[in-house]
Amino acid sequence: MSQLTADEEQMVALVREFVDEKVKPNVRGFEESDTYPEAFIEEMKELGFFGLLVPAEYGGVEVSMAAFARVTAELARGWMSLAGAIGGHAVITYLVKTFGTPEQQAAYLPRLASGELRATMALTEPGGGSDLQSMSTYATREGDDLVINGAKTWISNAAHSGLLGLLCKTDRDASPAHRGMSVILVETGGWEGEHGPDPAGYEVSAKIPKLGYKGVEACTLSFDGMRVPAAAVLGGEPHQGWRQMMRGLEVGRIQVAARALGVGQAALESAVAYAQQRESFGKPIWKHESVGNLIADMATRMRAARLLTLDAAERLDAGKRADLEAGMAKLFASETAMQVALDAMRVHGGYGYSREFDVERYFRDAPLMILGEGTNEIQRNVIAAQVIARAAKKESY
């Protein structure tokens, strides 16, 4: 398991304290009303959570990817929505840090670090889902501007983000399609209009109603002739967006895996506590083989998911490609969280179906990690192709 520095361990401990003292005692109020957790977000900004991937020279507290994964898992252990609030933000931060021009880094990284500017990525389209190459959103060059047309949907933090990392086509004739894609850094009014009006040609829909993942919004974005400077292309050179975003999604999939770890860990902890307190036939229910076996399997799966996730994070920290490992971690950790959440409900019996206990929330939150950042059905296809490709090169997989 990854060894963090003393400062990183201190950061993880700080997050754990924040979750246990501030989030867990108050989360139900935000969850039941589906209210944006502004108070939590403000404290997360003060504690530096939005700058975890930003270099110190730009005001961040840059930590390793392994530490970032553990911070994410701790946040999700308290409430998955808080981990989601920094998910897309982290990917765009990583992209600007890794591929941005010096001007883009100077303009955005300090504000991303403080949380003054929050970011999210815009990939999914209403008719495309995980098939990004079929996207229809495009930007055309007109003088010194790019003019954007199209739509994106299921965009988390859409109303509260002032910066979009928009993946779209800048050459609609390219073949294959991904060779004509760019990431455009689109500045919006953000913050539900509180920090400025939405630009002309840009519109954010109301919240999409969701099974879980409450508090943090997911919206549809519409672009109808929206103009941005041509210099807004990430890295300054067009048609590099697919390569850039695939690197960013390595971070995104590690982050989603870590969210699943947090939800699964919370479910496991709830099941373990309840199994010791609840008695039937004269003994704690964990001593009944049927319940004890559930707990044994839950704990084993969670450990395996944790090790897979940290392995992917360590590869990224070592400067290696982690697309296969991040995909495996996302696949396994998300499926594990779903199973562990279900098993935690079984341990609780009828109470697991009641909102008196948090396990029903874990069961509603867990499916997002199976569906988000590329569905697991697509993820399996990608993993298989990568395994075959590495085998052909006689590389380990």
C-alpha positions, 0 to 999 in steps of 0.5 A, a space after each residue: 500500500 502506498 506510503 504517504 508523506 507526513 504532510 499527506 497523512 496529516 491532510 488525510 487525517 484533517 479530512 477524516 476529522 472534517 467528515 466525522 465532526 462536520 459532515 456526518 452529523 449534518 448530512 441528512 438535512 442536505 440529503 433529504 432536501 437536495 440542498 446544495 451544501 454551500 457551508 461544506 463547500 466553503 469549509 472545503 475551500 478554506 481547508 485547501 481541498 480544491 487545490 490538492 492537485 495544484 502546484 505550490 507555486 500557484 497557491 495549491 497544496 499539491 499531493 500525490 495521486 495516492 493521497 488524493 485518492 485517500 482524501 476522496 475516499 474519506 470525503 465520500 465516506 461522509 457523503 459521496 456528493 462532497 467527493 463529487 464536488 471536487 471530481 470534475 474540478 480535479 480533472 480540469 485542474 490536472 489538465 490545465 497543470 499538465 497541458 495548459 499554456 503558461 498563460 492558461 496556468 497563470 490565469 486559472 491555477 491560483 483561482 482553482 486552488 483557492 476554490 474561487 473558481 470551480 471547474 467541471 468537465 463537459 463530455 457526455 451528450 444527450 445521444 452519445 453517453 459513453 460513446 464520446 467519438 459520436 459527439 456532435 458539439 462543435 466549435 468553428 473558428 471565426 476570426 479570433 473567436 471560436 463559435 460553439 454549438 451543441 449540448 452536453 448533459 449530466 454535467 455535475 456542478 454545472 450551475 456552480 462551475 465558472 470554468 468548463 473543460 469542454 470536449 468538442 469537435 474543432 474539425 468535423 471532417 477528421 477521420 477518425 473523429 477523435 483526431 479533430 477534437 479539442 478541449 476548450 476552456 470555457 468561462 461561464 457566469 457560474 454559481 447559478 448567476 450569483 457571480 455574473 450572468 451566463 454568457 450569450 449563447 450559453 444556457 444551463 438547465 434546471 437540476 436533473 432529478 436523480 436517485 442519489 448523489 443529492 445536493 450537487 446538481 447535474 444539468 444539461 448545457 446548451 451552446 447556441 453560437 457561444 463565442 469564446 477566444 480562440 486562445 481558450 483551446 487547452 494548450 493553444 494547439 487545436 485537435 489535441 483534445 482526445 489525447 488530453 482528455 484521455 489522460 485526464 480521465 485516468 485521474 477521473 477514473 481513479 477519483 470515481 474508484 476512490 468515491 466508491 471506496 468511500 461509499 463502500 467503507 461507510 456501508 461496511 462500517 455501518 454493517 459492522 457496528 450494527 452486527 455487534 449491537 443487534 442480537 438475535 437468538 441470544 447472541 450478536 448477529 455477526 456470530 450467525 454464520 450467514 451474517 458473519 460470512 457477509 461481513 467477511 466477504 464485504 471486508 475482503 472485497 473492500 481491501 481488494 478494491 482499495 489496493 487496486 485503486 492505490 496501485 493505479 494512483 501510484 502508477 500515475 505518480 510514477 509518471 506511467 500511463 495508468 489507463 488500464 489500471 485506472 479502468 480496472 480500479 474504477 470497474 472493480 471498486 464501483 461494483 464492489 461498492 454496489 455489492 457492499 451497500 446491498 449486503 449492508 442493507 441485508 445485515 440491517 434487515 428491515 432497518 436497512 430499508 428505512 431512512 432511519 439508517 444511512 445504509 439506504 443512502 449508500 445503496 442509492 449513491 453507489 450506482 453512480 460510480 457504475 454508470 459515471 466516467 464511462 459505464 462499466 459495460 464500456 469499461 470492460 470493452 476498453 480493458 479487454 482491448 488494452 490487455 490485448 494491446 499490451 500482450 502484443 507488446 509483451 507488456 505486463 497487464 
